[in-house]
Amino acid sequence: MRHPLLKIDTDVLLPTHLDVAVIGGGAAGVATAYELHRLGKRAAVFEKGRVAAEQSSRNWGWCRTLGRDLRELGMAKLSVERWTAMSQEIGADVGFRKTGITFVTRSEEELAGWQAWFDFARRSGVAAEMLSREQANEIYSGQGAPWIGGVRTADDGYADPSCAIPLLARHAASQGVPILQNCAVNDLYFEAGRFAGIQTERGLVRADAVVIAAGAWSSLFCLKQKIVLPTLNVYSSASKTRSEIRLTFRDPLKTPDFALRERADGGYTLARSGRGTVHVVPNSLRYGMRFKGLYASRRNSIKVQFGGEFFRQWWSEFSYLHLGCSPFERNRILDPAPDLSLVHSAYDEAGKIFPEFDPSKVDLAWGGAIDNTPDGIPVVSECSQLPGVYLCTGFSGHGFSSSLGAARMLAEAIATGRTSDDLKHLSHRRFMTGETLAPNIIY
């Protein structure tokens, strides 16, 4: 089932020389090109399919600092600030609503983790509050009293994934940023051992630097360049409910079993909290040991499957690396089918708390692919192996929310040569040192 997406018309003429070429027309790629242009750099976006057609329009739409790994909290704060200002800045409504976001739980262990996060986040200037048992159940429970407490932020909110990034791309194009759709980048171009441009399906484009922001495709592209980028894709499912459902609160809500947010077009976006499927693929063998810690922390919410996907991806890798066949031209839009068992179970779980939800209220369902790193935080830095090559990828489910802050920080690093302290934990170098990568650090 197709998910909603605003389709836009963009450039068809190939630029000849750029300061920075950006690979990927999702949230990270479009925002980075936009920020580079604001700093006076000639940047362009190259997208193999349509702008935001993959995970940048298939996510929940949340824009949050709440619960974010403390190593990326500075980037998350900046992103929420950028989302708050975006509609006015580009003169188009990206659907951002500052509603706050709430997590509730029935687990003492989870509540203790949120308390530790709250203590650090409050010192960092995040407007947050802990919720008592009474507060959590008074507002966020339709029947019974299932929650022992919760945590809430005031400045977080949500935007509309179906139009936000296409509208930003349209605005960037109006300001002079070339946005090329249906233009796959198949390789990097080097002269005398130094990066000098990109090889697109339409020809060579010379550039002084490149940003790889290709989401679920980044690791495969990097494999050809012999860049170590350990990511595994988690396949998720979400749905839109029929418009007759309306709850008494407006802020997005995450519980142990489901997550929901109000939609401007009626009804709710609803999904199982943190549930998804990981296929055993060549990257599982290549990088699997790096994911031991992350898998141990999430094994109860991840379904692992071995089957035809392994061989499909193996052939895609082999034909790309050795036969010169572009997987990016063969698969313009990654469009996985939703797991309807997960979709329906989200309604079953939500219905235990809010009787308005039942599987008959599904209006539309869709699937998506989320690129995850071993420590659950993105790579936003220059590649440690190739000067002039930058990475803005591996957002581990937070790309829509965090891309605006990541883009501004990375663009400033490229333009000035100075890297923000908020990016120090997000360096590509961490994959090259052999250090153990721990998920969800609180300090």
Solvent accessible surface area in square Angstrom, and as a share of the most:
residue,aa,sasa,rsa
1,M,119,0.53
2,R,160,0.59
3,H,17,0.08
4,P,45,0.28
5,L,38,0.19
6,L,63,0.31
7,K,137,0.58
8,I,4,0.02
9,D,139,0.72
10,T,32,0.18
11,D,58,0.30
12,V,112,0.64
13,L,147,0.73
14,L,49,0.25
15,P,25,0.16
16,T,115,0.67
17,H,72,0.32
18,L,6,0.03
19,D,26,0.13
20,V,2,0.01
21,A,0,0.00
22,V,0,0.00
23,I,12,0.06
24,G,9,0.08
25,G,1,0.01
26,G,20,0.19
27,A,3,0.02
28,A,11,0.09
29,G,0,0.00
30,V,0,0.00
31,A,2,0.02
32,T,0,0.00
33,A,0,0.00
34,Y,10,0.04
35,E,5,0.02
36,L,0,0.00
37,H,62,0.28
38,R,114,0.42
39,L,76,0.38
40,G,65,0.62
41,K,61,0.26
42,R,128,0.47
43,A,3,0.02
44,A,0,0.00
45,V,0,0.00
46,F,3,0.01
47,E,18,0.08
48,K,20,0.09
49,G,1,0.01
50,R,57,0.21
51,V,3,0.02
52,A,2,0.02
53,A,4,0.03
54,E,36,0.16
55,Q,44,0.19
56,S,16,0.10
57,S,6,0.04
58,R,7,0.03
59,N,22,0.11
60,W,64,0.22
61,G,1,0.01
62,W,17,0.06
63,C,0,0.00
64,R,38,0.14
65,T,7,0.04
66,L,1,0.00
67,G,34,0.33
68,R,1,0.01
69,D,12,0.06
70,L,8,0.04
71,R,22,0.08
72,E,0,0.00
73,L,4,0.02
74,G,24,0.23
75,M,0,0.00
76,A,0,0.00
77,K,59,0.25
78,L,39,0.19
79,S,0,0.00
80,V,9,0.05
81,E,104,0.47
82,R,14,0.05
83,W,3,0.01
84,T,74,0.43
85,A,45,0.35
86,M,2,0.01
87,S,33,0.21
88,Q,171,0.76
89,E,62,0.28
90,I,15,0.08
91,G,70,0.67
92,A,32,0.25
93,D,81,0.42
94,V,1,0.00
95,G,11,0.11
96,F,21,0.09
97,R,86,0.31
98,K,121,0.51
99,T,17,0.10
100,G,0,0.00
101,I,0,0.00
102,T,0,0.00
103,F,9,0.04
104,V,1,0.00
105,T,0,0.00
106,R,111,0.41
107,S,41,0.27
108,E,124,0.55
109,E,149,0.67
110,E,57,0.25
111,L,35,0.17
112,A,63,0.49
113,G,27,0.26
114,W,26,0.09
115,Q,75,0.33
116,A,41,0.32
117,W,8,0.03
118,F,16,0.07
119,D,49,0.25
120,F,45,0.19
121,A,0,0.00
122,R,142,0.52
123,R,174,0.63
124,S,39,0.25
125,G,60,0.58
126,V,13,0.08
127,A,47,0.37
128,A,20,0.16
129,E,79,0.35
130,M,46,0.21
131,L,13,0.07
132,S,49,0.31
133,R,117,0.43
134,E,121,0.54
135,Q,76,0.34
136,A,0,0.00
137,N,19,0.10
138,E,144,0.64
139,I,79,0.40
140,Y,6,0.02
141,S,18,0.12
142,G,50,0.48
143,Q,88,0.39
144,G,70,0.67
145,A,70,0.55
146,P,36,0.23
147,W,1,0.00
148,I,28,0.14
149,G,1,0.01
150,G,0,0.00
151,V,0,0.00
152,R,52,0.19
153,T,2,0.01
154,A,48,0.37
155,D,62,0.32
156,D,2,0.01
157,G,0,0.00
158,Y,9,0.03
159,A,0,0.00
160,D,40,0.21
161,P,5,0.03
162,S,22,0.14
163,C,23,0.14
164,A,1,0.01
165,I,1,0.00
166,P,0,0.00
167,L,22,0.11
168,L,3,0.01
169,A,0,0.00
170,R,116,0.42
171,H,36,0.16
172,A,0,0.00
173,A,33,0.25
174,S,82,0.53
175,Q,92,0.41
176,G,54,0.52
177,V,2,0.01
178,P,31,0.19
179,I,0,0.00
180,L,0,0.00
181,Q,13,0.06
182,N,67,0.35
183,C,0,0.00
184,A,1,0.00
185,V,7,0.04
186,N,29,0.15
187,D,41,0.21
188,L,9,0.05
189,Y,52,0.20
190,F,69,0.29
191,E,72,0.32
192,A,111,0.86
193,G,69,0.67
194,R,167,0.61
195,F,20,0.08
196,A,16,0.12
197,G,0,0.00
198,I,0,0.00
199,Q,67,0.30
200,T,10,0.06
201,E,60,0.27
202,R,95,0.35
203,G,28,0.26
204,L,65,0.33
205,V,0,0.00
206,R,94,0.34
207,A,3,0.02
208,D,88,0.46
209,A,10,0.08
210,V,0,0.00
211,V,0,0.00
212,I,0,0.00
213,A,7,0.06
214,A,20,0.16
215,G,28,0.27
216,A,21,0.16
217,W,29,0.10
218,S,1,0.01
219,S,12,0.08
220,L,28,0.14
221,F,3,0.01
222,C,0,0.00
223,L,37,0.19
224,K,56,0.24
225,Q,24,0.11
226,K,167,0.71
227,I,4,0.02
228,V,38,0.22
229,L,1,0.01
230,P,0,0.00
231,T,8,0.05
232,L,22,0.11
233,N,34,0.18
234,V,22,0.12
235,Y,34,0.13
236,S,25,0.16
237,S,16,0.10
238,A,4,0.03
239,S,0,0.00
240,K,24,0.10
241,T,0,0.00
242,R,104,0.38
243,S,68,0.44
244,E,111,0.50
245,I,4,0.02
246,R,111,0.40
247,L,23,0.11
248,T,139,0.81
249,F,15,0.06
250,R,132,0.48
251,D,9,0.04
252,P,0,0.00
253,L,0,0.00
254,K,47,0.20
255,T,2,0.01
256,P,35,0.22
257,D,24,0.12
258,F,2,0.01
259,A,2,0.02
260,L,2,0.01
261,R,9,0.03
262,E,22,0.10
263,R,19,0.07
264,A,92,0.71
265,D,87,0.45
266,G,10,0.10
267,G,0,0.00
268,Y,2,0.01
269,T,4,0.02
270,L,2,0.01
271,A,4,0.03
272,R,36,0.13
273,S,6,0.04
274,G,51,0.49
275,R,59,0.21
276,G,3,0.03
277,T,12,0.07
278,V,22,0.12
279,H,42,0.19
280,V,37,0.21
281,V,11,0.06
282,P,10,0.06
283,N,22,0.11
284,S,22,0.14
285,L,132,0.66
286,R,96,0.35
287,Y,18,0.07
288,G,24,0.23
289,M,147,0.66
290,R,95,0.35
291,F,14,0.06
292,K,125,0.53
293,G,36,0.35
294,L,13,0.06
295,Y,106,0.40
296,A,49,0.38
297,S,69,0.45
298,R,78,0.29
299,R,132,0.48
300,N,144,0.74
301,S,28,0.18
302,I,31,0.16
303,K,91,0.39
304,V,77,0.44
305,Q,77,0.34
306,F,132,0.55
307,G,30,0.29
308,G,39,0.37
309,E,34,0.15
310,F,31,0.13
311,F,121,0.50
312,R,154,0.56
313,Q,49,0.22
314,W,121,0.43
315,W,127,0.45
316,S,20,0.13
317,E,20,0.09
318,F,73,0.31
319,S,2,0.01
320,Y,5,0.02
321,L,58,0.29
322,H,124,0.55
323,L,96,0.48
324,G,66,0.64
325,C,56,0.33
326,S,16,0.10
327,P,3,0.02
328,F,8,0.04
329,E,64,0.29
330,R,133,0.48
331,N,54,0.28
332,R,74,0.27
333,I,47,0.24
334,L,33,0.16
335,D,59,0.31
336,P,28,0.17
337,A,89,0.69
338,P,19,0.12
339,D,38,0.20
340,L,79,0.39
341,S,76,0.49
342,L,33,0.16
343,V,6,0.03
344,H,75,0.33
345,S,27,0.17
346,A,1,0.00
347,Y,1,0.00
348,D,75,0.39
349,E,36,0.16
350,A,0,0.00
351,G,18,0.17
352,K,123,0.52
353,I,13,0.07
354,F,7,0.03
355,P,80,0.50
356,E,71,0.32
357,F,4,0.02
358,D,53,0.28
359,P,53,0.33
360,S,80,0.52
361,K,44,0.19
362,V,26,0.15
363,D,65,0.34
364,L,42,0.21
365,A,0,0.00
366,W,9,0.03
367,G,2,0.02
368,G,2,0.01
369,A,7,0.05
370,I,32,0.16
371,D,15,0.08
372,N,10,0.05
373,T,0,0.00
374,P,0,0.00
375,D,1,0.01
376,G,7,0.07
377,I,1,0.00
378,P,0,0.00
379,V,0,0.00
380,V,0,0.00
381,S,17,0.11
382,E,72,0.32
383,C,4,0.02
384,S,35,0.23
385,Q,64,0.29
386,L,38,0.19
387,P,88,0.55
388,G,16,0.16
389,V,0,0.00
390,Y,31,0.12
391,L,0,0.00
392,C,1,0.00
393,T,2,0.01
394,G,0,0.00
395,F,13,0.05
396,S,9,0.06
397,G,42,0.40
398,H,37,0.17
399,G,18,0.17
400,F,11,0.05
401,S,7,0.05
402,S,0,0.00
403,S,1,0.01
404,L,4,0.02
405,G,0,0.00
406,A,0,0.00
407,A,0,0.00
408,R,51,0.19
409,M,13,0.06
410,L,1,0.01
411,A,0,0.00
412,E,76,0.34
413,A,11,0.09
414,I,27,0.14
415,A,32,0.25
416,T,65,0.38
417,G,67,0.64
418,R,177,0.64
419,T,87,0.50
420,S,41,0.27
421,D,115,0.60
422,D,62,0.32
423,L,4,0.02
424,K,137,0.58
425,H,67,0.30
426,L,0,0.00
427,S,33,0.21
428,H,0,0.00
429,R,143,0.52
430,R,22,0.08
431,F,4,0.02
432,M,80,0.36
433,T,81,0.47
434,G,74,0.71
435,E,98,0.44
436,T,128,0.74
437,L,22,0.11
438,A,42,0.33
439,P,28,0.18
440,N,83,0.43
441,I,57,0.29
442,I,81,0.41
443,Y,115,0.44
